[in-house]
Amino acid sequence: MSYSWLISLHGTFIFLCRLADELHMPSLPEMMFGDNILRIQHDHGFGIEFNATDALKCVNNCQGMIKVACAEEWQESRSETEHTKEVVKPYDWTYTTDYKGTLLGDTATLKVVPTTEHINTEKLKAREQIMFFEEVLLFEDELHDHGVSSLSVKIRVMPSSFFVLLRFFLRVDGVLIRMNDTRLHHEADKAYMLREYTSRESKISSLKLPEVSGSKVVMADLGCKKPSDCTVSRLLSVVESELRAGRDKGDPTEKQLQVVLEDATLWQRFREVTNEMIVTKNGRRMFPVLKISVSGLDPNAMYSFLLDFAPTDGHRWKYVNGEWVPAGKPEPPNHSCVYIHPDSPNFGAHWMKAAISFSKVKLTNKLNGSGQIMLNSLHKYEPQVHIVRVGGPHRMVMNCSFPETQFIAVTAYQNEEITALKIKYNPFAKAFLDAKERNNPKDAPETVSEGQHMTYSHCKVFIHVSWKFCVIR
């Protein structure tokens, strides 16, 4: 049995400002993989692809706007201000899309027709060699810290078939969860692909607590006489699973406590050319991301992890003739807040089971009271991690820092070498995207209904995987 399909992934760039104007949106998703493409194309030229640009074209800016959980409270506190009720430029800030893929080729060889046939999930459950698997993130946005909106596509290629899952996921904290799925399945002995679209949505208040994964809780098994007793037992079983996860790295005495910097080699590369971090009014995330691994905590004790930034010297800096040099006295220390890791407080076992990432830290140069870290521009800083034991009298367990992580706060990158490193290693460095034309600008997304399949003329089927994937922002 042979296949005549080319499955490829591409990562090129588009000009984001122009794209926002084209889509009539005030802003694009915070993490926009602008022209990453998963394309499935037959030797005869027809096929289907998935890309972020066409997905955003399916966002309906005219549908009812979702409000954040605190919207009513905010408006009530400003009831005397009339303009707060006006919507200047309405758009769907959740980026909800019913995108189902972009068809390639002419209608003579590729047709979309309704069908009652469904994807055979039992065949997909059968054990079979996976020849190729990949997941591509098309866009993601944290909705101004009110949830998350993301679109991703996964592909799995087996000897007898391939399967694609395109998923839009939305969570507005305290309001709702929404999920739009497009599934695409082609079997080698069939002359068509099945495509199914489903949309699900639920208010947060309507959701029920799910069973614990891997340990179904039954009242009779736990000896529960009341539902409340069963709930307590279920929660305790979760706690016990959490404790087991990192217990092998634990030390109740904390005498063997050790903290290791992840990606130390990458940090060192940035340090060699004097690392720079952007600070903005609204806050900018760090790159490289500060990640650490910890061992030697008491697995059963509770700890909080905190992060702040300490000045490394007593002067300002300026970039002159290709190098950073001291430039006078520093500005007075600001009221930089301390960042508390969102998993805090938690068991020592939890902290030790995997690397601890401070990926959500944002650096700002304005005091805005939103929990961001305020730094003075053109000053050098070193991140400091603090481990505090809680659950009784608070006790500082350790303060640690790593010289490799030092950086100068800037409002715009000064050193071109830093710019190049950020582009090379940071998947979200969208400030430096080059303008690139789409490979197939004439291809447009086609709207299809639920439970459809695409038919085409009979052909030999051979899957040839061509992997070329680059994510640069």
C-alpha positions as CSV (number, residue, x, y, z in Angstrom):
1,M,0.0,0.0,0.0
2,S,1.5,3.4,-1.0
3,Y,0.7,7.0,-0.4
4,S,1.0,10.1,-2.6
5,W,0.7,12.7,0.1
6,L,3.2,15.4,1.2
7,I,2.8,16.5,4.8
8,S,4.9,19.6,5.6
9,L,5.2,22.2,8.3
10,H,6.5,25.7,7.5
11,G,7.5,28.6,9.7
12,T,7.9,31.9,8.0
13,F,7.0,35.5,8.9
14,I,4.3,38.1,8.1
15,F,4.0,41.7,8.9
16,L,1.8,41.8,11.9
17,C,0.7,45.5,11.8
18,R,-0.5,45.1,8.2
19,L,-2.3,41.8,9.2
20,A,-4.2,43.5,12.1
21,D,-5.4,46.2,9.7
22,E,-6.4,43.6,7.1
23,L,-8.4,41.7,9.8
24,H,-10.0,44.9,11.2
25,M,-8.7,44.0,14.7
26,P,-7.2,46.5,17.2
27,S,-4.7,43.9,18.2
28,L,-3.7,40.3,17.4
29,P,-3.2,37.5,19.8
30,E,-0.3,38.1,22.2
31,M,1.6,35.0,20.9
32,M,0.9,34.9,17.2
33,F,2.6,32.2,15.1
34,G,1.8,34.3,12.1
35,D,2.6,32.0,9.2
36,N,3.2,28.6,10.7
37,I,1.5,26.1,8.4
38,L,0.6,22.5,8.6
39,R,-0.1,21.5,5.0
40,I,-1.4,18.1,3.7
41,Q,-1.1,18.1,-0.1
42,H,-1.6,15.4,-2.7
43,D,0.8,14.9,-5.6
44,H,-1.9,16.3,-7.9
45,G,-1.8,19.6,-6.0
46,F,-5.0,19.5,-3.9
47,G,-5.2,19.2,-0.2
48,I,-5.8,21.1,3.0
49,E,-3.7,23.4,5.3
50,F,-4.0,25.0,8.7
51,N,-2.6,28.4,9.4
52,A,-3.2,31.2,11.9
53,T,-4.0,34.0,9.4
54,D,-7.0,32.2,7.8
55,A,-8.1,31.1,11.3
56,L,-8.3,34.8,12.5
57,K,-10.3,35.7,9.4
58,C,-13.0,33.4,10.8
59,V,-13.3,35.4,14.0
60,N,-16.7,37.1,14.1
61,N,-16.3,40.6,15.4
62,C,-20.1,41.2,15.3
63,Q,-21.2,38.4,17.8
64,G,-22.1,39.1,21.4
65,M,-19.1,40.2,23.4
66,I,-18.0,38.1,26.4
67,K,-17.4,40.1,29.6
68,V,-14.8,39.2,32.2
69,A,-15.9,38.2,35.7
70,C,-15.3,41.6,37.2
71,A,-16.9,43.6,34.4
72,E,-20.1,44.5,36.3
73,E,-18.3,45.4,39.5
74,W,-15.9,47.6,37.4
75,Q,-18.8,49.4,35.6
76,E,-20.7,49.9,38.9
77,S,-17.7,51.7,40.4
78,R,-17.7,54.0,37.4
79,S,-21.5,54.4,37.0
80,E,-21.2,58.2,36.8
81,T,-18.8,58.0,33.8
82,E,-21.0,57.6,30.7
83,H,-18.2,56.8,28.2
84,T,-17.3,53.6,30.0
85,K,-20.5,52.1,28.5
86,E,-19.5,52.9,25.0
87,V,-17.7,50.4,22.8
88,V,-15.4,52.4,20.5
89,K,-14.3,49.6,18.2
90,P,-16.0,46.3,18.9
91,Y,-14.1,43.1,18.2
92,D,-14.0,39.6,19.6
93,W,-11.2,39.9,22.2
94,T,-11.3,36.2,22.8
95,Y,-10.4,35.4,19.2
96,T,-13.1,32.7,19.0
97,T,-12.8,31.0,15.6
98,D,-14.8,28.3,13.8
99,Y,-11.9,27.7,11.3
100,K,-11.9,24.2,9.8
101,G,-8.9,24.4,7.5
102,T,-8.1,26.0,4.2
103,L,-8.8,23.9,1.1
104,L,-6.1,23.8,-1.6
105,G,-6.6,23.1,-5.3
106,D,-9.5,23.6,-7.7
107,T,-13.1,22.4,-7.2
108,A,-12.8,19.9,-10.1
109,T,-10.6,17.6,-8.1
110,L,-11.7,18.5,-4.6
111,K,-15.3,18.7,-3.5
112,V,-16.9,19.1,-0.1
113,V,-20.3,17.4,0.5
114,P,-22.4,16.6,3.6
115,T,-22.3,13.1,4.9
116,T,-23.8,11.0,7.7
117,E,-20.5,9.0,8.0
118,H,-18.4,9.6,11.1
119,I,-14.8,9.1,11.9
120,N,-14.2,5.6,13.2
121,T,-12.6,6.3,16.6
122,E,-12.2,2.5,17.3
123,K,-9.8,2.2,14.5
124,L,-7.8,5.2,15.9
125,K,-7.6,3.4,19.2
126,A,-6.0,0.3,17.7
127,R,-2.2,-0.1,18.4
128,E,-0.3,1.0,15.3
129,Q,3.2,2.4,14.6
130,I,3.2,6.2,14.7
131,M,5.4,7.2,11.8
132,F,5.2,10.9,12.4
133,F,3.7,13.1,15.1
134,E,3.8,16.9,15.7
135,E,1.9,19.7,17.4
136,V,1.9,23.2,16.0
137,L,0.7,26.2,18.0
138,L,-0.9,28.8,15.7
139,F,-1.8,31.5,18.3
140,E,-2.2,32.0,22.0
141,D,-3.4,34.9,24.2
142,E,-3.8,35.2,28.0
143,L,-6.7,37.7,27.6
144,H,-5.0,40.4,29.7
145,D,-4.6,37.8,32.6
146,H,-8.3,36.9,32.5
147,G,-7.8,33.4,31.0
148,V,-6.4,31.9,27.8
149,S,-7.3,31.6,24.2
150,S,-5.3,29.3,21.9
151,L,-5.4,27.5,18.6
152,S,-3.2,24.5,17.9
153,V,-3.1,21.6,15.4
154,K,-1.8,18.1,15.9
155,I,-1.1,15.4,13.3
156,R,-0.5,11.7,13.7
157,V,0.6,9.6,10.7
158,M,0.3,5.8,10.8
159,P,0.9,3.2,8.0
160,S,-2.8,2.9,7.3
161,S,-4.1,6.5,7.9
162,F,-3.4,9.9,9.2
163,F,-5.4,11.9,11.7
164,V,-5.5,15.7,12.4
165,L,-7.0,17.5,15.3
166,L,-7.4,21.3,15.1
167,R,-8.5,22.7,18.5
168,F,-9.6,26.2,19.6
169,F,-9.7,26.4,23.4
170,L,-11.0,29.3,25.4
171,R,-11.2,29.9,29.1
172,V,-12.4,33.1,30.5
173,D,-11.7,32.9,34.3
174,G,-14.9,32.7,36.3
175,V,-17.1,33.0,33.2
176,L,-16.9,30.1,30.7
177,I,-15.0,27.4,28.8
178,R,-15.3,26.9,25.1
179,M,-13.8,24.4,22.7
180,N,-14.1,24.1,18.9
181,D,-12.6,21.0,17.4
182,T,-12.0,20.0,13.8
183,R,-11.0,16.4,13.2
184,L,-9.7,15.1,9.9
185,H,-9.1,11.5,9.1
186,H,-8.0,9.7,6.0
187,E,-7.7,6.0,5.5
188,A,-5.4,4.6,2.9
189,D,-8.0,2.5,1.2
190,K,-10.6,5.3,1.0
191,A,-11.0,7.9,-1.8
192,Y,-12.0,10.7,0.6
193,M,-11.1,12.3,3.9
194,L,-13.7,12.7,6.7
195,R,-13.8,16.1,8.4
196,E,-15.9,16.6,11.5
197,Y,-16.5,19.9,13.4
198,T,-17.8,20.1,17.0
199,S,-18.3,23.1,19.3
200,R,-18.8,22.9,23.0
201,E,-19.3,25.5,25.6
202,S,-20.1,25.7,29.3
203,K,-20.3,28.3,32.0
204,I,-17.8,27.9,34.8
205,S,-20.6,27.8,37.4
206,S,-22.1,24.8,35.6
207,L,-19.0,22.6,35.6
208,K,-18.7,19.7,38.0
209,L,-15.6,18.4,39.7
210,P,-14.2,15.6,37.6
211,E,-13.1,12.3,38.9
212,V,-9.4,12.0,39.8
213,S,-7.5,10.7,36.8
214,G,-6.2,7.2,37.1
215,S,-8.0,6.6,40.4
216,K,-11.8,6.4,40.1
217,V,-13.4,7.2,43.4
218,V,-16.4,5.1,44.4
219,M,-18.2,5.8,47.7
220,A,-18.4,2.1,48.5
221,D,-14.7,1.6,47.9
222,L,-13.9,4.4,50.3
223,G,-16.5,3.6,52.9
224,C,-18.1,7.0,52.4
225,K,-21.5,7.3,54.0
226,K,-22.2,10.8,52.8
227,P,-21.2,12.5,49.5
228,S,-19.3,15.1,51.5
229,D,-17.2,12.3,53.0
230,C,-16.5,11.0,49.5
231,T,-15.4,14.4,48.3
232,V,-12.9,14.7,51.2
233,S,-11.5,11.3,50.4
234,R,-11.1,12.2,46.7
235,L,-9.2,15.3,47.5
236,L,-7.0,13.5,50.0
237,S,-6.1,11.0,47.3
238,V,-5.0,13.9,45.0
239,V,-2.8,15.2,47.8
240,E,-1.2,11.7,48.3
241,S,-0.5,11.4,44.5
242,E,1.1,14.9,44.6
243,L,3.4,13.8,47.5
244,R,4.5,10.7,45.8
245,A,5.5,12.5,42.6
246,G,8.6,14.2,43.9
247,R,9.3,12.3,47.1
248,D,12.4,10.5,45.7
249,K,14.3,13.8,45.6
250,G,13.3,14.9,49.1
251,D,15.2,15.4,52.3
252,P,13.1,16.2,55.5
253,T,16.2,17.9,57.1
254,E,16.7,20.2,54.1
255,K,20.5,19.8,54.5
256,Q,20.9,18.5,50.9
257,L,18.9,21.4,49.4
258,Q,20.1,22.2,45.9
259,V,18.9,24.7,43.3
260,V,20.1,24.3,39.7
261,L,19.6,26.8,36.9
262,E,18.0,25.3,33.8
263,D,19.3,26.4,30.3
264,A,22.5,27.6,31.9
265,T,24.3,27.3,28.6
266,L,21.8,29.6,26.9
267,W,22.0,32.2,29.7
268,Q,25.8,32.1,29.4
269,R,25.6,32.9,25.7
270,F,23.5,36.0,26.5
271,R,25.8,37.0,29.3
272,E,28.9,37.0,27.1
273,V,27.4,39.9,25.1
274,T,25.7,41.5,28.1
275,N,22.1,40.5,28.2
276,E,19.3,43.0,27.8
277,M,15.6,42.7,28.9
278,I,12.8,44.9,27.6
279,V,10.7,46.9,30.1
280,T,7.5,48.5,29.0
281,K,4.5,50.3,30.5
282,N,2.3,47.2,30.2
283,G,5.1,44.8,31.1
284,R,7.2,42.4,29.0
285,R,8.1,38.8,29.7
286,M,11.7,37.7,30.1
287,F,13.8,35.8,27.7
288,P,15.5,33.5,28.4
289,V,12.9,32.3,30.8
290,L,14.1,31.8,34.3
291,K,13.8,28.1,35.2
292,I,15.2,26.2,38.1
293,S,15.3,22.6,39.4
294,V,15.1,21.9,43.1
295,S,16.0,18.9,45.2
296,G,16.4,18.3,48.9
297,L,13.2,19.9,50.2
298,D,11.0,18.2,52.7
299,P,8.4,16.4,50.5
300,N,5.6,16.8,53.1
301,A,6.3,20.5,54.0
302,M,4.7,23.5,52.3
303,Y,6.9,26.1,50.5
304,S,6.4,29.3,48.6
305,F,8.8,30.4,45.8
306,L,9.4,34.1,45.4
307,L,11.4,36.1,42.8
308,D,12.8,39.7,43.0
309,F,15.5,41.6,41.2
310,A,18.5,43.1,42.9
311,P,20.8,45.9,41.4
312,T,24.2,44.5,40.7
313,D,26.2,47.7,41.0
314,G,26.0,51.4,41.9
315,H,25.6,53.2,38.6
316,R,23.6,53.6,35.4
317,W,24.8,52.2,32.1
318,K,24.8,53.4,28.5
319,Y,25.6,51.8,25.2
320,V,28.5,53.5,23.4
321,N,30.5,52.4,20.4
322,G,29.2,48.9,20.6
323,E,29.7,48.3,24.3
324,W,28.0,49.0,27.6
325,V,29.9,51.4,29.9
326,P,29.1,53.0,33.3
327,A,27.3,56.4,33.0
328,G,26.9,58.1,36.3
329,K,24.9,57.6,39.5
330,P,21.9,55.3,39.6
331,E,18.3,56.4,40.0
332,P,16.8,56.0,43.4
333,P,15.6,52.5,44.1
334,N,12.0,51.9,43.0
335,H,9.3,50.0,44.8
336,S,9.8,46.8,42.9
337,C,7.3,44.2,44.0
338,V,8.1,40.6,44.7
339,Y,6.8,38.0,42.3
340,I,5.2,35.0,44.0
341,H,5.1,31.8,41.9
342,P,1.5,31.0,41.1
343,D,1.9,27.4,42.4
344,S,2.7,28.8,45.8
345,P,2.2,27.5,48.5
346,N,2.7,23.9,47.7
347,F,4.3,20.7,48.9
348,G,8.0,20.2,48.6
349,A,7.2,17.1,46.5
350,H,5.4,19.3,44.0
351,W,8.3,21.7,43.6
352,M,10.8,18.8,43.1
353,K,8.9,16.8,40.5
354,A,9.7,19.1,37.6
355,A,11.5,22.3,36.6
356,I,10.0,25.5,38.1
357,S,9.4,28.1,35.5
358,F,8.9,31.8,36.1
359,S,7.6,32.3,32.5
360,K,4.8,34.7,33.5
361,V,7.0,37.3,35.1
362,K,6.5,40.7,33.4
363,L,9.0,43.6,33.7
364,T,7.7,47.1,33.6
365,N,9.1,50.7,34.0
366,K,5.9,52.1,35.4
367,L,4.4,51.6,38.9
368,N,0.9,50.2,38.0
369,G,0.1,48.1,41.0
370,S,-0.7,45.0,38.9
371,G,1.9,42.7,40.4
372,Q,4.5,43.3,37.7
373,I,8.2,43.8,38.5
374,M,9.2,47.5,38.1
375,L,12.8,48.2,37.1
376,N,14.7,51.3,36.1
377,S,15.8,51.4,32.5
378,L,19.6,51.3,31.9
379,H,20.3,49.6,35.2
380,K,21.8,46.2,35.7
381,Y,19.9,43.5,37.7
382,E,20.2,40.0,38.9
383,P,17.1,37.8,39.6
384,Q,17.0,36.3,43.1
385,V,14.9,33.3,44.0
386,H,13.7,32.9,47.6
387,I,12.4,29.7,49.1
388,V,10.1,30.2,52.1
389,R,8.8,27.4,54.3
390,V,5.1,28.1,55.2
391,G,2.4,26.2,57.0
392,G,3.7,27.2,60.5
393,P,6.0,30.0,61.5
394,H,7.4,31.3,58.1
395,R,11.1,30.5,57.7
396,M,13.4,31.6,54.9
397,V,15.0,28.3,53.7
398,M,17.3,29.7,50.9
399,N,18.1,32.7,48.8
400,C,19.9,32.0,45.5
401,S,20.9,33.8,42.4
402,F,22.9,33.0,39.3
403,P,25.4,35.5,37.7
404,E,24.6,34.1,34.3
405,T,21.1,35.7,34.5
406,Q,22.3,39.3,35.0
407,F,20.8,41.8,32.4
408,I,20.4,45.5,31.7
409,A,16.9,46.8,31.6
410,V,16.2,48.7,28.3
411,T,13.2,50.1,26.5
412,A,14.6,48.9,23.2
413,Y,17.4,46.5,22.4
414,Q,20.8,48.3,21.9
415,N,23.2,45.5,20.9
416,E,22.5,43.9,17.5
417,E,24.0,40.6,18.8
418,I,21.3,40.5,21.5
419,T,18.7,41.1,18.9
420,A,20.0,38.2,16.8
421,L,20.1,35.9,19.8
422,K,16.6,36.8,20.8
423,I,15.3,36.1,17.3
424,K,17.2,32.8,17.1
425,Y,16.2,31.3,20.4
426,N,13.0,33.1,21.5
427,P,9.8,31.6,19.8
428,F,7.8,34.7,20.7
429,A,10.2,37.5,19.5
430,K,7.5,39.0,17.3
431,A,9.0,42.5,17.6
432,F,11.6,41.5,14.9
433,L,9.4,39.7,12.4
434,D,10.3,40.4,8.7
435,A,7.6,41.1,6.2
436,K,7.0,38.0,4.1
437,E,4.4,37.2,1.5
438,R,2.1,34.2,2.0
439,N,3.0,31.3,-0.3
440,N,-0.6,31.0,-1.5
441,P,-2.4,34.3,-1.0
442,K,-5.3,33.3,-3.2
443,D,-6.1,30.4,-0.9
444,A,-9.1,31.3,1.3
445,P,-10.8,29.4,4.1
446,E,-13.9,27.6,3.2
447,T,-16.9,27.3,5.5
448,V,-18.1,23.7,5.9
449,S,-20.8,22.2,8.1
450,E,-20.5,19.5,10.7
451,G,-19.9,16.0,9.6
452,Q,-18.5,16.5,6.1
453,H,-16.1,14.6,3.9
454,M,-14.0,15.7,1.0
455,T,-14.1,13.6,-2.1
456,Y,-11.6,13.5,-4.9
457,S,-10.7,11.3,-7.9
458,H,-9.2,7.9,-7.1
459,C,-5.4,8.0,-6.6
460,K,-2.6,6.0,-5.1
461,V,-1.8,7.1,-1.6
462,F,1.7,7.5,-0.3
463,I,2.7,9.5,2.7
464,H,6.0,11.2,2.4
465,V,7.0,13.3,5.4
466,S,8.9,16.5,4.7
467,W,9.8,18.1,8.0
468,K,10.8,21.8,7.8
469,F,9.5,23.7,10.8
470,C,10.7,26.9,12.3
471,V,9.0,29.0,14.9
472,I,10.4,32.5,15.3
473,R,8.5,35.4,16.8
